[in-house]
Amino acid sequence: MNQENTGEVATGKAKLDVFEGLDPEIKIRTKKMMMWFIIFAVVMLFAGITSALIVLTGKSVWVHLSPPTGLWTSNVLIIASSLTLIGALRMLKSGKQKPALILTAVTLALGIAFAFSQNAAWGQLAARGMGDKVYLNEQGLEAHRWNDLSKVTGEYGKDFWFEVNGEVLVLEGGEYYRPSNPAKPVTGAVEETFNACGALLYALIYIHIFHLAFGLIYLLVNTVRIAKGKLNTENWISLYTNGMYWHFMGILWLYLFAFIFFIF
């Protein structure tokens, strides 16, 4: 290695490009394939969580509830962010660097707003009794315990309702009854049941935000790359794979939202 190259390595100017000298199509196919592997891994994770939801429903009292306004807001934000990212890629491919930069930055801002709206939505759900409570343990230290179903608030039948083995419970005179056995109230069993729905809903929201954070970091990096001209009409694959992940995370959330509140 000559002195000039040694100096470049020492100052961090020389960078290894494993695709250098290869057909650009190889780089595109490889990066797409790597992203598909990542997406598959995330699919398997959330498939496991939703499977747990299905199993638990048949074994305990389950609470169904109407979605809070914060989640509807997050749906709008994630859809808008996908549209702006699609526009950013089109602008970049057509050589319109500044519009591409603006749209990518807007996508980043919408993604951050989505994460904040999800957190706010969980706050709304927790206020309705879906969260946990703080208590003092035997050592006098603060500990957390998930609420039982007696803490769920709102108008029964509109804001929330309970289900046991596929039967929606009926509320009459302050007591819950199974339609198949209206003579025997099940109020005690219902109100003392651990709120597994709340726990799993919390997990779904924040695990999704955690994975979305990787897309946000990638968006930030690509915004800087576009600003520096490193991504352009000749080199757009990083923004494309960013879009693959981002659109997937958006579709995944919309599926989870529909599954939890309207299908399940």
Secondary structure as UniProt FT lines:
FT   HELIX           3..10
FT   TURN            11..12
FT   TURN            18..21
FT   HELIX           24..57
FT   TURN            58..59
FT   STRAND          62..65
FT   HELIX           69..93
FT   TURN            94..95
FT   HELIX           97..125
FT   HELIX           126..130
FT   STRAND          132..136
FT   TURN            138..139
FT   STRAND          142..146
FT   HELIX           149..151
FT   TURN            157..159
FT   STRAND          160..164
FT   TURN            165..166
FT   STRAND          167..168
FT   STRAND          170..172
FT   TURN            173..174
FT   STRAND          175..178
FT   TURN            179..180
FT   STRAND          181..185
FT   HELIX           187..191
FT   HELIX           196..228
FT   HELIX           237..258
FT   HELIX           259..263
//
